[in-house]
Amino acid sequence: VARRASPSEDAAIIQAIRNRLGYQINIRVDANRMWTFEEAIEFGKCIASDSLQYIE
């Protein structure tokens, strides 16, 4: 994550992965300190229902 123009675009990719692979796998993401606090909150809100194992 944190390679697209906005956190919502990153979230769309994660949602597509979740939709494709289902909930049988764990998904973890790491923005490598690229987001501001506000961007991290935006991303978290966008993927709240996608059951990520963690966001670093």
ZANU-540964 format. One record per residue: residue number from 1; x, y, z of N, C-alpha, C in turn. Coordinates in pm, 1 decimal, always signed. Atoms other than C-alpha are relative to their C-alpha. Layout:
% ZANU-540964
SEMI     n       n.xx       n.yy       n.zz      ca.xx      ca.yy      ca.zz       c.xx       c.yy       c.zz
SEMI   NUM          X          Y          Z          X          Y          Z          X          Y          Z
...
***
This chain:
% ZANU-540964
SEMI     n       n.xx       n.yy       n.zz      ca.xx      ca.yy      ca.zz       c.xx       c.yy       c.zz
SEMI     1      +84.1     -118.2       +0.0       +0.0       +0.0       +0.0      +88.2     +123.8       +0.0
SEMI     2      -67.2     -130.8       +0.9      +91.5     +370.5      -10.3      +79.0      +24.0     -128.4
SEMI     3      -66.4      -21.7     +128.6     +198.7     +348.6     -373.6      -93.8      +63.1     -102.3
SEMI     4      +97.4      -59.6      +90.4     -116.0     +488.0     -530.1      -25.8     +144.6      +38.9
SEMI     5      +23.3     -143.1      -21.2     -248.9     +841.6     -546.8      -69.1      +31.1     +131.9
SEMI     6      +72.5      -27.2     -124.2     -468.1     +804.4     -239.2      -22.6     -130.0      +77.2
SEMI     7      +30.4     +118.5      -80.0     -543.2     +567.8      +48.3     -126.6      -72.1      -46.9
SEMI     8     +122.0      +65.9      +47.2     -887.3     +503.2      -99.4      +28.8      -88.4     -121.8
SEMI     9      -39.8      +86.0     +111.9     -722.5     +367.5     -415.9      +68.3     -125.8      +51.6
SEMI    10      -61.9     +116.9      -62.8     -506.9     +139.6     -200.7     -107.2      -91.6      +58.7
SEMI    11     +107.7      +78.3      -60.7     -819.7      +29.1      -16.8      -76.9      -78.6     -105.6
SEMI    12      +71.7      +69.5     +107.3     -990.0      -59.8     -345.3      +76.6     -124.5      -44.7
SEMI    13      -82.1     +116.1      +36.2     -699.6     -291.7     -430.2      -12.9     -108.9     +106.1
SEMI    14      +13.5      +96.9     -109.0     -717.5     -458.8      -89.1     -138.1      -64.5       -3.5
SEMI    15     +135.6      +54.6       +7.8    -1094.2     -499.8     -126.1      -13.0      -98.3     -115.7
SEMI    16       +3.6      +91.8     +114.2    -1047.5     -660.5     -467.5      +70.5     -131.1      +34.3
SEMI    17      -70.9     +121.0      -43.0     -794.9     -902.9     -320.0      -87.3      -80.5      +95.2
SEMI    18      +86.5      +68.5      -97.0    -1029.3     -983.8      -31.8     -117.4      -66.8      -71.7
SEMI    19     +112.8      +57.0      +74.2    -1319.8    -1038.3     -271.7      +42.2     -121.8      -80.6
SEMI    20      -50.2     +110.7      +82.7    -1109.2    -1265.9     -489.3      +39.6     -120.9      +84.5
SEMI    21      -55.6     +109.7      -79.1     -947.0    -1472.0     -212.8      -84.5      -40.1     +120.2
SEMI    22      +85.7      +32.2     -113.5    -1212.1    -1460.1      +57.4      +67.0      +26.1     +133.7
SEMI    23      -45.4      -25.3     -137.1    -1159.3    -1464.7     +431.7      +81.1     -115.8      +57.4
SEMI    24      -78.6     +114.2      -46.9     -956.8    -1786.5     +451.3     +148.0      +33.5      +16.0
SEMI    25     -139.6      -41.4      -14.3     -628.9    -1594.4     +435.7       +7.0     +128.3      +82.0
SEMI    26      -24.8     -124.8      -71.7     -481.5    -1318.4     +649.9      +63.0     +100.0      -96.0
SEMI    27      -60.3     -107.2      +79.0     -401.5     -987.6     +484.3      +60.9     +100.0      +97.6
SEMI    28      -71.7     -100.7      -78.3     -143.0     -753.7     +634.4      +48.2     +106.7      -97.3
SEMI    29      -50.3     -107.2      +85.6      -43.0     -416.4     +495.0      +99.0      +85.9      +77.0
SEMI    30     -102.2      -86.2      -58.0     +251.8     -186.6     +556.6      +19.9     +118.5      -94.0
SEMI    31      -13.0     -121.2      +81.3     +255.6     +171.1     +428.6     +141.2      +58.6       +5.4
SEMI    32     -139.5      -45.0       -8.0     +624.9     +212.2     +516.1      +13.7     +148.9      +31.8
SEMI    33       -4.6     -138.7      -48.7     +562.3     +545.0     +689.9      -26.5     +103.9     -108.8
SEMI    34      +27.5      -91.0     +111.5     +433.8     +700.6     +367.4     -127.0      +82.6      +19.6
SEMI    35     +125.7      -71.0      -19.6      +93.0     +811.8     +496.7       +9.6      +98.4     +115.0
SEMI    36      +21.3      -87.3     -115.0       +4.2    +1102.6     +715.0      -99.1      -70.6      +93.0
SEMI    37      +98.3      +55.3      -93.1     -210.1    +1030.3    +1019.1     -138.7       -0.5      -64.3
SEMI    38     +131.6      -12.5      +62.7     -515.0    +1151.6     +827.0      -19.4     -102.7     -111.4
SEMI    39       +9.1      +99.6     +107.2     -439.1     +925.1     +530.5      -16.1     -140.9      +57.0
SEMI    40      +13.1     +131.0      -64.0     -398.6     +625.1     +760.2     -142.5      -21.0      +51.1
SEMI    41     +138.6       +8.3      -47.4     -737.6     +698.7     +916.9      -94.5      -21.6     -117.9
SEMI    42      +83.3      +16.7     +119.9     -893.7     +732.7     +570.4       +5.8     -144.4      -49.6
SEMI    43      -16.0     +138.1      +44.7     -751.1     +394.9     +467.0      -73.1      -95.4      +94.1
SEMI    44      +64.4      +86.5      -98.4     -869.1     +232.0     +788.3     -151.1       +1.5      -10.7
SEMI    45     +145.6       -9.7      +15.9    -1221.8     +358.8     +738.6      -46.2      -70.6     -126.6
SEMI    46      +37.6      +62.2     +127.5    -1226.9     +236.4     +378.9       +1.4     -152.5       +7.1
SEMI    47      -13.5     +145.8       -3.0    -1122.7     -118.7     +467.6      -49.7      -61.3     +131.2
SEMI    48      +44.8      +45.8     -132.0    -1293.7     -151.0     +805.5      -69.6     -135.6       -3.4
SEMI    49      +74.6     +126.5       +5.3    -1509.6     -441.9     +692.4      +77.5     -112.1      -69.0
SEMI    50      -77.0      +99.1      +74.9    -1229.0     -629.3     +514.9      +89.1      -88.7      +86.7
SEMI    51      -68.2      +89.2      -94.7    -1079.5     -792.5     +825.9     +148.7      -18.5      -28.5
SEMI    52     -144.7      +12.0      +12.2     -711.8     -713.3     +784.0      +56.9      -50.1     +131.9
SEMI    53      -63.2      +48.0     -122.5     -485.2     -889.3    +1029.4      +64.1     +117.5      +73.5
SEMI    54      -49.2     -124.3      -58.4     -301.7     -563.0    +1087.0      +45.3      +96.8     -108.3
SEMI    55      -52.8     -107.3      +84.3     -192.8     -234.3     +934.9     +121.5      +54.3      +73.4
SEMI    56     -120.8      -51.2      -64.3     +162.8     -127.9    +1005.2      +33.3     +135.3      -56.6
***
